[in-house]
């Protein structure tokens, strides 16, 4: 039991995001399953030993799992964004850029330029007056 605990402690430092981003999906999934197993073993060890020493290790393990899941999720989302890059209208709202409410509802440039039928008629009837100025 004691050697088992030392084995867990040696693999307990927190992960670096820089290292995780460089890994491929397969290795990340493998690491995730390993960490989940270790977490369950830590929980069992915590219940068996009745000491609070495992609580900190459980916390770091949970954070490591969260880091791996974050990297997997961001990679998946970027791949999906590339997939939907051509047809922006069919892109799910969760993948669209997160703007403020005001920016989302703002008119697009072509919508801003459009004129009503009345505006077009008035512009045709009263063209812009151009004056020749003598210097």
N, CA, C and O atoms as CSV, one atom per row, in Angstrom:
chain,resi,resn,atom,element,x,y,z
A,1,UNK,N,N,0.829,-1.200,0.000
A,1,UNK,CA,C,0.000,0.000,0.000
A,1,UNK,C,C,0.870,1.258,0.000
A,1,UNK,O,O,0.571,2.231,-0.693
A,2,UNK,N,N,1.950,1.226,0.788
A,2,UNK,CA,C,2.813,2.395,0.899
A,2,UNK,C,C,3.533,2.688,-0.419
A,2,UNK,O,O,3.675,3.849,-0.803
A,3,UNK,N,N,3.990,1.634,-1.117
A,3,UNK,CA,C,4.667,1.827,-2.402
A,3,UNK,C,C,3.689,2.372,-3.446
A,3,UNK,O,O,4.065,3.144,-4.327
A,4,UNK,N,N,2.433,1.955,-3.326
A,4,UNK,CA,C,1.387,2.439,-4.233
A,4,UNK,C,C,1.204,3.945,-4.073
A,4,UNK,O,O,1.071,4.670,-5.059
A,5,UNK,N,N,1.200,4.408,-2.828
A,5,UNK,CA,C,1.029,5.841,-2.545
A,5,UNK,C,C,2.215,6.647,-3.064
A,5,UNK,O,O,2.025,7.735,-3.608
A,6,UNK,N,N,3.437,6.131,-2.905
A,6,UNK,CA,C,4.610,6.859,-3.397
A,6,UNK,C,C,4.597,6.937,-4.920
A,6,UNK,O,O,5.055,7.923,-5.498
A,7,UNK,N,N,4.078,5.910,-5.565
A,7,UNK,CA,C,3.960,5.905,-7.022
A,7,UNK,C,C,3.026,7.022,-7.475
A,7,UNK,O,O,3.299,7.714,-8.456
A,8,UNK,N,N,1.925,7.189,-6.753
A,8,UNK,CA,C,0.969,8.239,-7.090
A,8,UNK,C,C,1.558,9.622,-6.856
A,8,UNK,O,O,1.343,10.534,-7.655
A,9,UNK,N,N,2.293,9.780,-5.777
A,9,UNK,CA,C,2.863,11.082,-5.432
A,9,UNK,C,C,3.868,11.519,-6.492
A,9,UNK,O,O,3.956,12.705,-6.808
A,10,UNK,N,N,4.631,10.567,-7.047
A,10,UNK,CA,C,5.644,10.921,-8.042
A,10,UNK,C,C,5.013,11.465,-9.325
A,10,UNK,O,O,5.625,12.279,-10.017
A,11,UNK,N,N,3.806,11.027,-9.643
A,11,UNK,CA,C,3.143,11.474,-10.870
A,11,UNK,C,C,2.134,12.583,-10.601
A,11,UNK,O,O,1.203,12.781,-11.383
A,12,UNK,N,N,2.314,13.311,-9.492
A,12,UNK,CA,C,1.264,14.220,-9.062
A,12,UNK,C,C,1.481,15.696,-9.377
A,12,UNK,O,O,0.643,16.517,-9.005
A,13,UNK,N,N,2.567,16.068,-10.045
A,13,UNK,CA,C,2.761,17.491,-10.311
A,13,UNK,C,C,1.732,17.960,-11.333
A,13,UNK,O,O,1.218,17.172,-12.127
A,14,UNK,N,N,1.445,19.247,-11.297
A,14,UNK,CA,C,0.400,19.719,-12.198
A,14,UNK,C,C,0.914,19.870,-13.624
A,14,UNK,O,O,2.081,20.190,-13.851
A,15,UNK,N,N,0.023,19.635,-14.574
A,15,UNK,CA,C,0.383,19.622,-15.990
A,15,UNK,C,C,0.572,21.033,-16.523
A,15,UNK,O,O,-0.032,21.983,-16.025
A,16,UNK,N,N,1.412,21.162,-17.537
A,16,UNK,CA,C,1.615,22.434,-18.224
A,16,UNK,C,C,0.762,22.434,-19.496
A,16,UNK,O,O,0.787,21.481,-20.275
A,17,UNK,N,N,0.015,23.510,-19.688
A,17,UNK,CA,C,-0.859,23.604,-20.863
A,17,UNK,C,C,-0.043,23.580,-22.158
A,17,UNK,O,O,-0.491,23.038,-23.169
A,18,UNK,N,N,1.143,24.165,-22.124
A,18,UNK,CA,C,2.002,24.221,-23.308
A,18,UNK,C,C,2.311,22.812,-23.821
A,18,UNK,O,O,2.313,22.563,-25.026
A,19,UNK,N,N,2.571,21.899,-22.884
A,19,UNK,CA,C,2.875,20.513,-23.253
A,19,UNK,C,C,1.631,19.805,-23.780
A,19,UNK,O,O,1.708,19.016,-24.722
A,20,UNK,N,N,0.487,20.092,-23.166
A,20,UNK,CA,C,-0.754,19.423,-23.567
A,20,UNK,C,C,-1.189,19.827,-24.970
A,20,UNK,O,O,-1.682,18.993,-25.730
A,21,UNK,N,N,-1.012,21.095,-25.318
A,21,UNK,CA,C,-1.458,21.594,-26.622
A,21,UNK,C,C,-0.697,20.905,-27.751
A,21,UNK,O,O,-1.254,20.680,-28.826
A,22,UNK,N,N,0.564,20.570,-27.517
A,22,UNK,CA,C,1.385,19.938,-28.548
A,22,UNK,C,C,1.010,18.478,-28.800
A,22,UNK,O,O,1.312,17.940,-29.865
A,23,UNK,N,N,0.362,17.836,-27.841
A,23,UNK,CA,C,0.016,16.417,-27.984
A,23,UNK,C,C,-1.177,16.225,-28.922
A,23,UNK,O,O,-1.981,17.133,-29.129
A,24,UNK,N,N,-1.268,15.006,-29.487
A,24,UNK,CA,C,-2.412,14.701,-30.353
A,24,UNK,C,C,-3.563,14.146,-29.516
A,24,UNK,O,O,-3.414,13.863,-28.327
A,25,UNK,N,N,-4.712,14.001,-30.171
A,25,UNK,CA,C,-5.948,13.630,-29.467
A,25,UNK,C,C,-5.842,12.251,-28.808
A,25,UNK,O,O,-6.319,12.042,-27.693
A,26,UNK,N,N,-5.210,11.322,-29.517
A,26,UNK,CA,C,-5.115,9.950,-29.012
A,26,UNK,C,C,-4.347,9.891,-27.688
A,26,UNK,O,O,-4.787,9.257,-26.729
A,27,UNK,N,N,-3.202,10.558,-27.655
A,27,UNK,CA,C,-2.389,10.534,-26.429
A,27,UNK,C,C,-3.081,11.288,-25.296
A,27,UNK,O,O,-2.958,10.915,-24.129
A,28,UNK,N,N,-3.812,12.356,-25.646
A,28,UNK,CA,C,-4.560,13.094,-24.621
A,28,UNK,C,C,-5.653,12.225,-24.008
A,28,UNK,O,O,-5.858,12.238,-22.794
A,29,UNK,N,N,-6.352,11.473,-24.851
A,29,UNK,CA,C,-7.414,10.590,-24.355
A,29,UNK,C,C,-6.829,9.500,-23.457
A,29,UNK,O,O,-7.407,9.146,-22.429
A,30,UNK,N,N,-5.673,8.976,-23.865
A,30,UNK,CA,C,-5.004,7.945,-23.065
A,30,UNK,C,C,-4.621,8.504,-21.694
A,30,UNK,O,O,-4.840,7.861,-20.667
A,31,UNK,N,N,-4.050,9.699,-21.693
A,31,UNK,CA,C,-3.645,10.351,-20.446
A,31,UNK,C,C,-4.860,10.645,-19.570
A,31,UNK,O,O,-4.795,10.530,-18.346
A,32,UNK,N,N,-5.963,11.023,-20.203
A,32,UNK,CA,C,-7.191,11.325,-19.465
A,32,UNK,C,C,-7.706,10.088,-18.733
A,32,UNK,O,O,-8.075,10.165,-17.561
A,33,UNK,N,N,-7.731,8.950,-19.424
A,33,UNK,CA,C,-8.196,7.717,-18.774
A,33,UNK,C,C,-7.271,7.325,-17.615
A,33,UNK,O,O,-7.737,6.877,-16.567
A,34,UNK,N,N,-5.959,7.496,-17.812
A,34,UNK,CA,C,-5.006,7.190,-16.731
A,34,UNK,C,C,-5.263,8.075,-15.513
A,34,UNK,O,O,-5.274,7.596,-14.379
A,35,UNK,N,N,-5.468,9.358,-15.755
A,35,UNK,CA,C,-5.685,10.295,-14.657
A,35,UNK,C,C,-6.995,10.010,-13.936
A,35,UNK,O,O,-7.082,10.152,-12.716
A,36,UNK,N,N,-8.006,9.611,-14.687
A,36,UNK,CA,C,-9.291,9.281,-14.054
A,36,UNK,C,C,-9.158,8.050,-13.162
A,36,UNK,O,O,-9.743,7.990,-12.081
A,37,UNK,N,N,-8.380,7.064,-13.629
A,37,UNK,CA,C,-8.119,5.876,-12.808
A,37,UNK,C,C,-7.391,6.263,-11.528
A,37,UNK,O,O,-7.746,5.828,-10.433
A,38,UNK,N,N,-6.358,7.097,-11.693
A,38,UNK,CA,C,-5.582,7.541,-10.527
A,38,UNK,C,C,-6.453,8.295,-9.536
A,38,UNK,O,O,-6.302,8.141,-8.324
A,39,UNK,N,N,-7.365,9.109,-10.050
A,39,UNK,CA,C,-8.260,9.871,-9.179
A,39,UNK,C,C,-9.147,8.935,-8.367
A,39,UNK,O,O,-9.342,9.134,-7.168
A,40,UNK,N,N,-9.682,7.910,-9.033
A,40,UNK,CA,C,-10.532,6.965,-8.300
A,40,UNK,C,C,-9.721,6.206,-7.246
A,40,UNK,O,O,-10.220,5.937,-6.153
A,41,UNK,N,N,-8.472,5.862,-7.573
A,41,UNK,CA,C,-7.605,5.189,-6.603
A,41,UNK,C,C,-7.302,6.095,-5.411
A,41,UNK,O,O,-7.264,5.641,-4.267
A,42,UNK,N,N,-7.086,7.380,-5.692
A,42,UNK,CA,C,-6.843,8.343,-4.613
A,42,UNK,C,C,-8.046,8.465,-3.698
A,42,UNK,O,O,-7.905,8.559,-2.478
A,43,UNK,N,N,-9.225,8.464,-4.290
A,43,UNK,CA,C,-10.449,8.585,-3.486
A,43,UNK,C,C,-10.610,7.375,-2.568
A,43,UNK,O,O,-10.993,7.504,-1.405
A,44,UNK,N,N,-10.305,6.184,-3.122
A,44,UNK,CA,C,-10.367,4.959,-2.312
A,44,UNK,C,C,-9.349,5.038,-1.177
A,44,UNK,O,O,-9.660,4.719,-0.030
A,45,UNK,N,N,-8.127,5.469,-1.509
A,45,UNK,CA,C,-7.068,5.577,-0.499
A,45,UNK,C,C,-7.443,6.582,0.581
A,45,UNK,O,O,-7.127,6.382,1.754
A,46,UNK,N,N,-8.109,7.651,0.194
A,46,UNK,CA,C,-8.534,8.680,1.153
A,46,UNK,C,C,-9.536,8.107,2.148
A,46,UNK,O,O,-9.450,8.370,3.347
A,47,UNK,N,N,-10.484,7.325,1.645
A,47,UNK,CA,C,-11.505,6.733,2.515
A,47,UNK,C,C,-10.874,5.703,3.449
A,47,UNK,O,O,-11.228,5.619,4.625
A,48,UNK,N,N,-9.937,4.924,2.913
A,48,UNK,CA,C,-9.323,3.860,3.701
A,48,UNK,C,C,-8.413,4.406,4.811
A,48,UNK,O,O,-8.392,3.864,5.916
A,49,UNK,N,N,-7.663,5.473,4.519
A,49,UNK,CA,C,-6.660,5.936,5.480
A,49,UNK,C,C,-7.200,6.899,6.528
A,49,UNK,O,O,-6.562,7.100,7.561
A,50,UNK,N,N,-8.360,7.500,6.285
A,50,UNK,CA,C,-8.985,8.458,7.212
A,50,UNK,C,C,-8.091,9.665,7.516
A,50,UNK,O,O,-8.192,10.255,8.591
A,51,UNK,N,N,-7.224,10.030,6.581
A,51,UNK,CA,C,-6.384,11.220,6.765
A,51,UNK,C,C,-6.693,12.230,5.665
A,51,UNK,O,O,-7.205,11.886,4.599
A,52,UNK,N,N,-6.367,13.478,5.956
A,52,UNK,CA,C,-6.645,14.543,4.996
A,52,UNK,C,C,-5.476,14.775,4.039
A,52,UNK,O,O,-5.487,15.738,3.272
A,53,UNK,N,N,-4.473,13.903,4.078
A,53,UNK,CA,C,-3.286,14.107,3.237
A,53,UNK,C,C,-3.587,13.930,1.744
A,53,UNK,O,O,-2.900,14.505,0.899
A,54,UNK,N,N,-4.599,13.147,1.427
A,54,UNK,CA,C,-4.915,12.869,0.022
A,54,UNK,C,C,-5.752,13.975,-0.627
A,54,UNK,O,O,-5.882,14.026,-1.850
A,55,UNK,N,N,-6.312,14.852,0.193
A,55,UNK,CA,C,-7.235,15.868,-0.327
A,55,UNK,C,C,-6.545,16.782,-1.333
A,55,UNK,O,O,-7.107,17.072,-2.389
A,56,UNK,N,N,-5.340,17.238,-1.020
A,56,UNK,CA,C,-4.594,18.114,-1.927
A,56,UNK,C,C,-4.257,17.427,-3.232
A,56,UNK,O,O,-4.331,18.035,-4.299
A,57,UNK,N,N,-3.889,16.165,-3.148
A,57,UNK,CA,C,-3.550,15.399,-4.346
A,57,UNK,C,C,-4.774,15.193,-5.221
A,57,UNK,O,O,-4.683,15.218,-6.448
A,58,UNK,N,N,-5.915,14.990,-4.584
A,58,UNK,CA,C,-7.170,14.843,-5.332
A,58,UNK,C,C,-7.463,16.139,-6.085
A,58,UNK,O,O,-7.900,16.116,-7.235
A,59,UNK,N,N,-7.220,17.259,-5.426
A,59,UNK,CA,C,-7.452,18.562,-6.063
A,59,UNK,C,C,-6.599,18.751,-7.299
A,59,UNK,O,O,-7.103,19.157,-8.346
A,60,UNK,N,N,-5.294,18.457,-7.190
A,60,UNK,CA,C,-4.407,18.618,-8.351
A,60,UNK,C,C,-4.785,17.653,-9.466
A,60,UNK,O,O,-4.703,17.993,-10.646
A,61,UNK,N,N,-5.201,16.446,-9.085
A,61,UNK,CA,C,-5.604,15.465,-10.094
A,61,UNK,C,C,-6.838,15.948,-10.852
A,61,UNK,O,O,-6.919,15.820,-12.073
A,62,UNK,N,N,-7.794,16.503,-10.112
A,62,UNK,CA,C,-9.011,17.033,-10.746
A,62,UNK,C,C,-8.677,18.182,-11.691
A,62,UNK,O,O,-9.238,18.290,-12.781
A,63,UNK,N,N,-7.753,19.039,-11.257
A,63,UNK,CA,C,-7.336,20.166,-12.106
A,63,UNK,C,C,-6.654,19.662,-13.376
A,63,UNK,O,O,-6.878,20.201,-14.460
A,64,UNK,N,N,-5.821,18.626,-13.241
A,64,UNK,CA,C,-5.143,18.057,-14.405
A,64,UNK,C,C,-6.147,17.491,-15.400
A,64,UNK,O,O,-6.011,17.682,-16.609
A,65,UNK,N,N,-7.152,16.795,-14.886
A,65,UNK,CA,C,-8.210,16.246,-15.748
A,65,UNK,C,C,-8.926,17.388,-16.459
A,65,UNK,O,O,-9.215,17.298,-17.652
A,66,UNK,N,N,-9.211,18.461,-15.725
A,66,UNK,CA,C,-9.883,19.624,-16.317
A,66,UNK,C,C,-9.024,20.250,-17.410
A,66,UNK,O,O,-9.545,20.672,-18.442
A,67,UNK,N,N,-7.714,20.312,-17.192
A,67,UNK,CA,C,-6.811,20.877,-18.198
A,67,UNK,C,C,-6.837,20.059,-19.484
A,67,UNK,O,O,-6.902,20.612,-20.582
A,68,UNK,N,N,-6.785,18.737,-19.336
A,68,UNK,CA,C,-6.811,17.859,-20.511
A,68,UNK,C,C,-8.126,18.033,-21.262
A,68,UNK,O,O,-8.137,18.143,-22.488
A,69,UNK,N,N,-9.239,18.058,-20.518
A,69,UNK,CA,C,-10.549,18.227,-21.153
A,69,UNK,C,C,-10.656,19.577,-21.857
A,69,UNK,O,O,-11.269,19.676,-22.920
A,70,UNK,N,N,-10.067,20.609,-21.273
A,70,UNK,CA,C,-10.080,21.938,-21.886
A,70,UNK,C,C,-9.347,21.923,-23.216
A,70,UNK,O,O,-9.834,22.472,-24.204
A,71,UNK,N,N,-8.176,21.297,-23.244
A,71,UNK,CA,C,-7.392,21.226,-24.481
A,71,UNK,C,C,-8.151,20.439,-25.540
A,71,UNK,O,O,-8.206,20.848,-26.700
A,72,UNK,N,N,-8.740,19.303,-25.143
A,72,UNK,CA,C,-9.518,18.498,-26.092
A,72,UNK,C,C,-10.686,19.292,-26.660
A,72,UNK,O,O,-10.950,19.256,-27.862
A,73,UNK,N,N,-11.381,20.009,-25.786
A,73,UNK,CA,C,-12.546,20.789,-26.202
A,73,UNK,C,C,-12.154,21.909,-27.159
A,73,UNK,O,O,-12.820,22.119,-28.173
A,74,UNK,N,N,-11.081,22.627,-26.847
A,74,UNK,CA,C,-10.666,23.731,-27.718
A,74,UNK,C,C,-10.207,23.225,-29.080
A,74,UNK,O,O,-10.486,23.849,-30.104
A,75,UNK,N,N,-9.501,22.089,-29.094
A,75,UNK,CA,C,-9.069,21.512,-30.374
A,75,UNK,C,C,-10.275,21.115,-31.218
A,75,UNK,O,O,-10.317,21.375,-32.421
A,76,UNK,N,N,-11.254,20.482,-30.574
A,76,UNK,CA,C,-12.475,20.053,-31.269
A,76,UNK,C,C,-13.215,21.259,-31.847
A,76,UNK,O,O,-13.678,21.226,-32.987
A,77,UNK,N,N,-13.319,22.314,-31.052
A,77,UNK,CA,C,-14.038,23.513,-31.492
A,77,UNK,C,C,-13.331,24.212,-32.656
A,77,UNK,O,O,-13.988,24.690,-33.581
A,78,UNK,N,N,-12.002,24.274,-32.617
A,78,UNK,CA,C,-11.272,24.907,-33.725
A,78,UNK,C,C,-11.427,24.101,-35.009
A,78,UNK,O,O,-11.560,24.672,-36.091
A,79,UNK,N,N,-11.409,22.773,-34.889
A,79,UNK,CA,C,-11.619,21.928,-36.070
A,79,UNK,C,C,-13.010,22.133,-36.649
A,79,UNK,O,O,-13.176,22.205,-37.866
A,80,UNK,N,N,-14.014,22.226,-35.775
A,80,UNK,CA,C,-15.383,22.451,-36.247
A,80,UNK,C,C,-15.532,23.825,-36.888
A,80,UNK,O,O,-16.250,23.977,-37.876
A,81,UNK,N,N,-14.855,24.830,-36.325
A,81,UNK,CA,C,-14.905,26.177,-36.917
A,81,UNK,C,C,-14.327,26.163,-38.325
A,81,UNK,O,O,-14.860,26.814,-39.225
A,82,UNK,N,N,-13.232,25.415,-38.521
A,82,UNK,CA,C,-12.641,25.288,-39.860
A,82,UNK,C,C,-13.618,24.605,-40.809
A,82,UNK,O,O,-13.725,24.982,-41.977
A,83,UNK,N,N,-14.327,23.604,-40.306
A,83,UNK,CA,C,-15.288,22.863,-41.120
A,83,UNK,C,C,-16.426,23.760,-41.590
A,83,UNK,O,O,-16.863,23.675,-42.737
A,84,UNK,N,N,-16.903,24.626,-40.687
A,84,UNK,CA,C,-18.024,25.508,-41.004
A,84,UNK,C,C,-17.579,26.855,-41.575
A,84,UNK,O,O,-18.403,27.758,-41.725
A,85,UNK,N,N,-16.292,27.005,-41.896
A,85,UNK,CA,C,-15.758,28.315,-42.309
A,85,UNK,C,C,-16.463,28.878,-43.540
A,85,UNK,O,O,-16.687,30.086,-43.620
A,86,UNK,N,N,-16.817,28.019,-44.502
A,86,UNK,CA,C,-17.432,28.503,-45.746
A,86,UNK,C,C,-18.865,28.981,-45.516
A,86,UNK,O,O,-19.213,30.104,-45.882
A,87,UNK,N,N,-19.699,28.125,-44.907
A,87,UNK,CA,C,-21.111,28.482,-44.711
A,87,UNK,C,C,-21.328,28.978,-43.287
A,87,UNK,O,O,-21.581,28.195,-42.371
A,88,UNK,N,N,-21.225,30.287,-43.120
A,88,UNK,CA,C,-21.329,30.881,-41.782
A,88,UNK,C,C,-22.751,30.840,-41.244
A,88,UNK,O,O,-22.956,30.849,-40.030
A,89,UNK,N,N,-23.739,30.797,-42.140
A,89,UNK,CA,C,-25.139,30.808,-41.703
A,89,UNK,C,C,-25.518,29.498,-41.008
A,89,UNK,O,O,-26.346,29.490,-40.097
A,90,UNK,N,N,-24.909,28.394,-41.442
A,90,UNK,CA,C,-25.254,27.094,-40.861
A,90,UNK,C,C,-24.409,26.753,-39.636
A,90,UNK,O,O,-24.635,25.733,-38.987
A,91,UNK,N,N,-23.435,27.609,-39.322
A,91,UNK,CA,C,-22.581,27.352,-38.158
A,91,UNK,C,C,-23.402,27.414,-36.873
A,91,UNK,O,O,-24.175,28.353,-36.686
A,92,UNK,N,N,-23.250,26.432,-35.986
A,92,UNK,CA,C,-23.980,26.472,-34.718
A,92,UNK,C,C,-23.621,27.720,-33.916
A,92,UNK,O,O,-22.498,28.221,-33.985
A,93,UNK,N,N,-24.585,28.204,-33.164
A,93,UNK,CA,C,-24.380,29.453,-32.428
A,93,UNK,C,C,-23.265,29.328,-31.399
A,93,UNK,O,O,-22.594,30.311,-31.085
A,94,UNK,N,N,-23.068,28.133,-30.878
A,94,UNK,CA,C,-22.011,27.939,-29.879
A,94,UNK,C,C,-20.616,28.101,-30.480
A,94,UNK,O,O,-19.657,28.377,-29.759
A,95,UNK,N,N,-20.499,27.930,-31.809
A,95,UNK,CA,C,-19.195,28.060,-32.463
A,95,UNK,C,C,-18.962,29.458,-33.028
A,95,UNK,O,O,-17.838,29.801,-33.394
A,96,UNK,N,N,-20.010,30.257,-33.099
A,96,UNK,CA,C,-19.873,31.608,-33.642
A,96,UNK,C,C,-19.065,32.472,-32.680
A,96,UNK,O,O,-18.990,32.180,-31.487
A,97,UNK,N,N,-18.455,33.551,-33.214
A,97,UNK,CA,C,-17.645,34.395,-32.324
A,97,UNK,C,C,-18.480,35.034,-31.235
A,97,UNK,O,O,-19.593,35.500,-31.476
A,98,UNK,N,N,-17.928,35.049,-30.033
A,98,UNK,CA,C,-18.651,35.590,-28.881
A,98,UNK,C,C,-18.475,37.094,-28.863
A,98,UNK,O,O,-17.425,37.600,-28.468
A,99,UNK,N,N,-19.503,37.807,-29.290
A,99,UNK,CA,C,-19.489,39.265,-29.284
A,99,UNK,C,C,-20.429,39.771,-28.204
A,99,UNK,O,O,-21.138,38.994,-27.564
A,100,UNK,N,N,-20.424,41.084,-28.010
A,100,UNK,CA,C,-21.396,41.658,-27.087
A,100,UNK,C,C,-22.758,41.659,-27.764
A,100,UNK,O,O,-22.854,41.518,-28.983
A,101,UNK,N,N,-23.798,41.817,-26.978
A,101,UNK,CA,C,-25.171,41.828,-27.502
A,101,UNK,C,C,-25.319,42.921,-28.558
A,101,UNK,O,O,-25.920,42.706,-29.611
A,102,UNK,N,N,-24.764,44.091,-28.263
A,102,UNK,CA,C,-24.848,45.235,-29.170
A,102,UNK,C,C,-24.162,44.929,-30.502
A,102,UNK,O,O,-24.704,45.232,-31.565
A,103,UNK,N,N,-22.965,44.326,-30.446
A,103,UNK,CA,C,-22.214,44.022,-31.667
A,103,UNK,C,C,-22.905,42.950,-32.498
A,103,UNK,O,O,-22.863,42.992,-33.727
A,104,UNK,N,N,-23.548,41.977,-31.823
A,104,UNK,CA,C,-24.260,40.925,-32.558
A,104,UNK,C,C,-25.453,41.485,-33.310
A,104,UNK,O,O,-25.726,41.084,-34.441
A,105,UNK,N,N,-26.172,42.428,-32.672
A,105,UNK,CA,C,-27.391,42.963,-33.270
A,105,UNK,C,C,-27.131,44.133,-34.211
A,105,UNK,O,O,-28.052,44.599,-34.882
A,106,UNK,N,N,-25.897,44.612,-34.273
A,106,UNK,CA,C,-25.575,45.753,-35.132
A,106,UNK,C,C,-25.749,45.376,-36.599
A,106,UNK,O,O,-25.578,44.219,-36.983
A,107,UNK,N,N,-26.096,46.384,-37.422
A,107,UNK,CA,C,-26.265,46.156,-38.855
A,107,UNK,C,C,-24.927,45.836,-39.499
A,107,UNK,O,O,-23.887,46.352,-39.091
A,108,UNK,N,N,-24.965,44.975,-40.514
A,108,UNK,CA,C,-23.773,44.676,-41.289
A,108,UNK,C,C,-23.527,45.840,-42.250
A,108,UNK,O,O,-24.404,46.685,-42.433
A,109,UNK,N,N,-22.348,45.889,-42.862
A,109,UNK,CA,C,-21.986,47.036,-43.709
A,109,UNK,C,C,-22.914,47.166,-44.913
A,109,UNK,O,O,-23.307,48.277,-45.271
A,110,UNK,N,N,-23.272,46.038,-45.546
A,110,UNK,CA,C,-24.167,46.128,-46.707
A,110,UNK,C,C,-25.574,46.543,-46.288
A,110,UNK,O,O,-26.281,47.192,-47.058
A,111,UNK,N,N,-25.982,46.179,-45.093
A,111,UNK,CA,C,-27.294,46.604,-44.588
A,111,UNK,C,C,-27.291,48.097,-44.276
A,111,UNK,O,O,-28.304,48.773,-44.457
A,112,UNK,N,N,-26.156,48.612,-43.808
A,112,UNK,CA,C,-26.047,50.042,-43.518
A,112,UNK,C,C,-26.152,50.872,-44.795
A,112,UNK,O,O,-26.755,51.945,-44.790
A,113,UNK,N,N,-25.568,50.380,-45.885
A,113,UNK,CA,C,-25.527,51.124,-47.144
A,113,UNK,C,C,-26.862,51.153,-47.876
A,113,UNK,O,O,-27.104,52.060,-48.672
A,114,UNK,N,N,-27.723,50.190,-47.626
A,114,UNK,CA,C,-28.992,50.108,-48.364
A,114,UNK,C,C,-29.854,51.333,-48.119
A,114,UNK,O,O,-29.840,51.914,-47.034
A,115,UNK,N,N,-30.615,51.724,-49.160
A,115,UNK,CA,C,-31.501,52.879,-49.036
A,115,UNK,C,C,-32.921,52.447,-49.358
A,115,UNK,O,O,-33.139,51.493,-50.105
A,116,UNK,N,N,-33.884,53.160,-48.788
A,116,UNK,CA,C,-35.290,52.863,-49.066
A,116,UNK,C,C,-35.638,53.377,-50.459
A,116,UNK,O,O,-34.890,54.154,-51.053
A,117,UNK,N,N,-36.772,52.938,-50.965
A,117,UNK,CA,C,-37.233,53.371,-52.284
A,117,UNK,C,C,-37.420,54.889,-52.305
A,117,UNK,O,O,-37.080,55.549,-53.287
A,118,UNK,N,N,-37.958,55.430,-51.225
A,118,UNK,CA,C,-38.181,56.878,-51.120
A,118,UNK,C,C,-36.861,57.641,-51.149
A,118,UNK,O,O,-36.750,58.665,-51.823
A,119,UNK,N,N,-35.870,57.151,-50.425
A,119,UNK,CA,C,-34.558,57.809,-50.416
A,119,UNK,C,C,-33.940,57.821,-51.810
A,119,UNK,O,O,-33.338,58.813,-52.220
A,120,UNK,N,N,-34.092,56.708,-52.543
A,120,UNK,CA,C,-33.551,56.622,-53.900
A,120,UNK,C,C,-34.251,57.614,-54.823
A,120,UNK,O,O,-33.601,58.268,-55.639
A,121,UNK,N,N,-35.600,57.731,-54.697
A,121,UNK,CA,C,-36.365,58.665,-55.538
A,121,UNK,C,C,-35.953,60.104,-55.269
A,121,UNK,O,O,-35.757,60.884,-56.201
A,122,UNK,N,N,-35.822,60.451,-54.005
A,122,UNK,CA,C,-35.433,61.817,-53.635
A,122,UNK,C,C,-34.032,62.126,-54.160
A,122,UNK,O,O,-33.782,63.219,-54.668
A,123,UNK,N,N,-33.124,61.165,-54.036
A,123,UNK,CA,C,-31.754,61.361,-54.508
A,123,UNK,C,C,-31.719,61.561,-56.021
A,123,UNK,O,O,-30.908,62.337,-56.526
A,124,UNK,N,N,-32.609,60.852,-56.757
A,124,UNK,CA,C,-32.655,60.998,-58.216
A,124,UNK,C,C,-33.245,62.352,-58.608
A,124,UNK,O,O,-32.761,62.993,-59.542
A,125,UNK,N,N,-34.289,62.790,-57.898
A,125,UNK,CA,C,-34.949,64.065,-58.225
A,125,UNK,C,C,-34.079,65.261,-57.869
A,125,UNK,O,O,-34.055,66.254,-58.597
A,126,UNK,N,N,-33.378,65.172,-56.773
A,126,UNK,CA,C,-32.552,66.289,-56.314
A,126,UNK,C,C,-31.098,65.842,-56.202
A,126,UNK,O,O,-30.614,65.535,-55.113
A,127,UNK,N,N,-30.403,65.810,-57.348
A,127,UNK,CA,C,-29.003,65.385,-57.291
A,127,UNK,C,C,-28.154,66.396,-56.538
A,127,UNK,O,O,-28.556,67.543,-56.343
A,128,UNK,N,N,-27.002,65.963,-56.127
A,128,UNK,CA,C,-26.096,66.832,-55.379
A,128,UNK,C,C,-25.659,67.984,-56.281
A,128,UNK,O,O,-25.217,67.769,-57.410
A,129,UNK,N,N,-25.786,69.201,-55.772
A,129,UNK,CA,C,-25.456,70.377,-56.578
A,129,UNK,C,C,-23.959,70.627,-56.517
A,129,UNK,O,O,-23.343,70.631,-55.451
A,130,UNK,N,N,-23.391,70.837,-57.713
A,130,UNK,CA,C,-21.955,71.076,-57.818
A,130,UNK,C,C,-21.744,72.503,-58.301
A,130,UNK,O,O,-22.322,72.918,-59.306
A,131,UNK,N,N,-20.936,73.234,-57.600
A,131,UNK,CA,C,-20.669,74.627,-57.963
A,131,UNK,C,C,-19.235,74.770,-58.443
A,131,UNK,O,O,-18.310,74.152,-57.915
A,132,UNK,N,N,-19.081,75.623,-59.482
A,132,UNK,CA,C,-17.739,75.958,-59.952
A,132,UNK,C,C,-17.303,77.213,-59.224
A,132,UNK,O,O,-17.991,78.232,-59.283
A,133,UNK,N,N,-16.205,77.158,-58.559
A,133,UNK,CA,C,-15.720,78.298,-57.781
A,133,UNK,C,C,-14.567,78.955,-58.532
A,133,UNK,O,O,-13.591,78.303,-58.903
A,134,UNK,N,N,-14.708,80.288,-58.750
A,134,UNK,CA,C,-13.656,81.038,-59.432
A,134,UNK,C,C,-12.609,81.479,-58.425
A,134,UNK,O,O,-12.935,82.026,-57.371
A,135,UNK,N,N,-11.363,81.238,-58.756
A,135,UNK,CA,C,-10.287,81.660,-57.862
A,135,UNK,C,C,-9.555,82.859,-58.397
A,135,UNK,O,O,-8.617,83.343,-57.764
